[in-house]
Amino acid sequence: MAWPNKKKAPDDYFIPLVHPETKKECPVPERGWRNPPATMKKLLDAGLIVFGKDEATQPTRKYLLSENMYENVPSLLYFAGSDDSLLSSMGIPFDTPKSVEVTKRVIESVCNGNDIVMDFFAGSGTTGHAIFDLNKKQGNNLRFILVQVDEKCDESIAKNYKFKSISDLSIKRLVEAGKLFENFLDDKGFRFFKVDTSNMADVYYAPDQVTQGSLDLLVDNIKADRTDEDLLFQVLLDWGVDLSLPIKKESIQGKSVFFVDDDALVACFDLRINEALIKELAAKEPLRVVFRDDGFESDAVKINAEQIFKQVSPHTEVKAI
């Protein structure tokens, strides 16, 4: 029950405990008690402090087995070695990588089969590797989110291994780890995202900033360098749709159409969308459908789109960005 810090404890942490039988003061730890007086009193009242046969013995803390029946992770995990050789076999240079086996022990001790594990310091991707292993060998359905800042690799790694950033290295590790489990990445895998600015162009200007010549620049509200996939994932985020859902891309009426989790969400960001395409998509009765605001063939088609869905698939939520 000794004070654990290097700095001296406050003075009231040195108040002696009185032996219940001899009524004499017992020794105080050299650095003081671990707990303040109020906590020590609660422990005394609860009978959770053990005294020796007389005041010469320093009191100790009593722990009840009944309160420690469900401890999943021991204080120490004994593991000899590192995963340097494992990463070397994958062609990945990384100093002092976390151990897959230790990471698996921690994850399986605190997670159930359908949990999401988040690692804010992805590094070499050990957490993802460990979850691949647990899912394949134990039949779990764990998922992971790995976060890595855009940290550049040193010059030797960039030159000899072609990894420009730590995240490049993490991605390579996950791909190589997936190969260790036959056919595993075919139906599981992972998606890689970069944090970026909004896809939407800044079209808000004060009246004195707008000229006749600049009006054409304000027609398209989407930045010119953004892809259809960029727009799709923005929509998924806006609607709170799971980013790991299956996505397929089809050509309908000559336009590229995305289907997320079959018909949970349908998206088409092509230009010159006509009523024929809208009717065909409405016939699929998706839960949600989204288009570009300027993607319709005409204003009349844009106005009719919502009416078509109301008639054919009234439960569909229609949105334009």
N, C-alpha and C positions, 0 to 999 in steps of 0.2 A: 504493500500500500504506500510505497515511497513516491515522492514527487519526481516525475519523470524528466523534467526539463533541466537544462544545464544552469539556467539562471536560478537564483535563490527564490524559494517560494515566499509568499507574503507571511507576515509574522503570525497571523492567526492559524496558519497551517502547522504550527509547532505546538499547539495546545495538547498536553499529554492526555491520554486516556487513563481512566482510573480502573484498576482491577476490581471486579465485582465482589470478590471475597475478602481480599486483604485491604481494600479501600486505599491502596497506595498507587502513586502514579507509575505508569509503565514507560519504558524507553520510547522515544520518538525517533523515527528514521533521521539520519544525518541531514537529509535535504528537506525534511518535513513530510507531512502526510500527502497523499495523492489528491485527497478531496478536501473541500472547505468544511468548516465546522458544521454547517447545517446538514450537509450530506453525511458526515460522520455520525451525527445524531440519529438520522434516519436509519443508517446501517445498524447502529446500536439497538434502536428500538425494534428493528426487524430481526434481531438475533443473528445478523450476518457478519459479526466480528468475533473471531476466535481468540480467547485469552489462554495464556499458559497456566501452569499450576500456581504461579505466583507473579508478582509484579516485575520480576527480573526478565521475563520473556516479552519480547516485542509482539504485540497483537498482529494477527493476520486476517485476511479477508476470507469469508466463507462463500463458496460457490455451490449452488444446488444443481445436481444432475438433471432434475426435472426441467430446469430452465435452459439446458444446453443439449436437448435431445435431437435437435434438428439443425445442428451446425453442419453445413455442406462443405465448407472449405477449411482445411486445417490452416493453422497459422503459418506453417512452412510446407512448401512442396519441394521435396528432394529430387533434384534432377541434375545429373552430371553430364556436361557437354554443352555444345551449342549447335546451331543449324548452319554454320559456315560451310560445311561440306555439301549440305543439301542445296543451298543457294548456288554454290559454285557449280554443281552439276546441272543447274538450270541456266547457267551463263549469266548470273546476276551477282554483281559485286555489292556487298553491303556489310558494313562493320557492325558487329555484335547484334545480329538479328534476333528477335524474340523466338523462343522455342515453340514449334507447332504443338508438341506434346503438352507442354505446360499451358499453353493457350487453350487447348482443347479441354484440359482439366477444369480450368476456370469457367469456361463457357458452359460445359455440361453440368457444372455444379449449381449454376444460378439460372439457367434458361430451360424453358420448356420447348417442345418440338416445333412450335410455330412462332417463336419470338423473333424480333429484329435486334441484331447486335450492332451497335454503333461504335466505331473506333475513330476518334478525332485526330489520331496521329498514325495514319496508315503505314507510313514507312515502306518496308519491303512487302507489305501485304500479307503478313502472317495470319491476321485474324480471318481474312477471307479464305486462305488456304485451310485453316483449321476447320472452318464451317463446311467447306467442300468435303473434307474428310469425315466429319461427324454425320453429315447428311447422307453420304454414300454408304458408310459402314453401319450406321444405326437407323437409317430410314427416316431421319428427321426432316423437317421442312423449315429449318432455320434460314433466315435471310440476313444480309449484312449491308451496312452503309459505311463505307470507308471514306474518310475526309483527309485530304493532303493539300497543304498550301503549295503554291507554285514555286517550290524551292529548287534552284538549279543544282545539277550535279557538278562535282569538281571537274577540271579540265581533262584529267586522265580518264575518268569514266566516260565523259562525253566523247572523247577521241577514240578510246579502245572498245567501248561497248555501245556507242551511239545512243546513250540515254541522255537527253538534254535536261530532264528534270526528274525529281524523285517520283512523281506520279507516273512518268513513262516506265520507270522501273517497277512500280507497283502493278501496273497493267500487265507487263510481261510476266511477272511472278504469278498472277492469277491465271493467265493463259496456260503457262507451263504446269501449274498445280492442277488445273482441270484435266490435262493430258494424263495425269497419274491415275485417274479414275475413268475407266473405259466408257466412252459414249456419254460421259456425265454432262459435259458442256453443251451437248446437242439439244437437250431439253431444259437446261437450267441456265447456266451462264451468268453474265452480269452485263450491266450497262454502264457506260462511262460518260459523265457530264462535266462540263466546265461552267463555273459561275461567270456570268457575263452581264452586260447592261441589258435593259429592256429591248425587246424586238421592235417596240413602237417608236416611231420618229417623234422628235420634239416639234410639234406643229402649233405650239402656243406662242403667239407673238402679240405684242401691243399693237394697236391700230397704226401708230406712226412707223412701225417696222415693216409693214406690209405694203408692197408695191404691186402694180398691175402685172409686172413681169414675174413676180415671185409667187403668184397664186397657183400656177401650174405645179410648183414644187410642193404644195400643200395637199395635193389631191391624194397621193399615196401616203398613208399613215404608217407604213411598215418600212423599216430600214432596208436599203437596197442590198446589203450583204447577207441577209438572213435567208436561210433555207426553209423549205416546207417542214422539215423535221424540227427546226428551231421553233416554228410557230406551233407545231403540234404539242410539243412538250410544255410550252407556255400555257396552252389551253388546258392540258392535264393538270398543271399546277393551279391554275385559276379555279378549276372545277373540283379540285381536291381528289383527282383520280390517281390511283396507285401507279407510280411510274414503272413498276416492274411487270405490269400486265402485258400479255402477248399482243403484238402489233403486226398486222399484215397490210401490204400495199397492193391495190388492184387498179387496173385501168378500166374505167367505165365511161362510155360515151366519149372516149378519147381523152379523158381527164384522169389524173392520179388521185386516188381516194384511199385514205387510211381508215382501217377498221381496228379499233382498240377493244380487245376482249370480245371478239365477234362484233356484236352490234351495240355494245355498251356506249361507244362513242364513234361517230363517223365524221371525218374531216376531209374537206377538199379546199385547197388553197390556190388552185389554178384560176386563171382569168377566163372571162367570157363563158361563164357557166350559164347553161340554158335550161328551159323548163323540162326538157326531156330527161336531163340528168337529175333534176330535183325530184321528179316523179318517180324515177327508178330508185333513188335513195329513200324516199318516203315509203315506198312499198316494202322496204326492209324493216320498217318500224323500229328504228334505233331509239335508244333512250335519249341521246343527245346528238346534235349535228351542228357543225360549225363551218362557216365559209369566211373568205376575205370580204371585208366591207365593200371593196371596189372590184370584187371578182365576178360580179354578175354581168351578163351580156347587155342588159339595159336596166333602167330604173323600174320598168314594168315587171321584169323578171324578179327583181329584188323584192318588189312589193308583193308579187304573187307567191313567192317562195313560202312565206309563213302561212298563207291561206291554203296552199297545197298540203302542207304538213298537217294543218288543222283538220282537213277533210280526210286524208288518207291515214295519218298516224297522229291523232290528237294528243297523245301522251308525250310525244317527242319535244324536247326542249331545243329551240332553234336559237343560234347565236351567230353574230358576225363580228369580226375583229378588224 
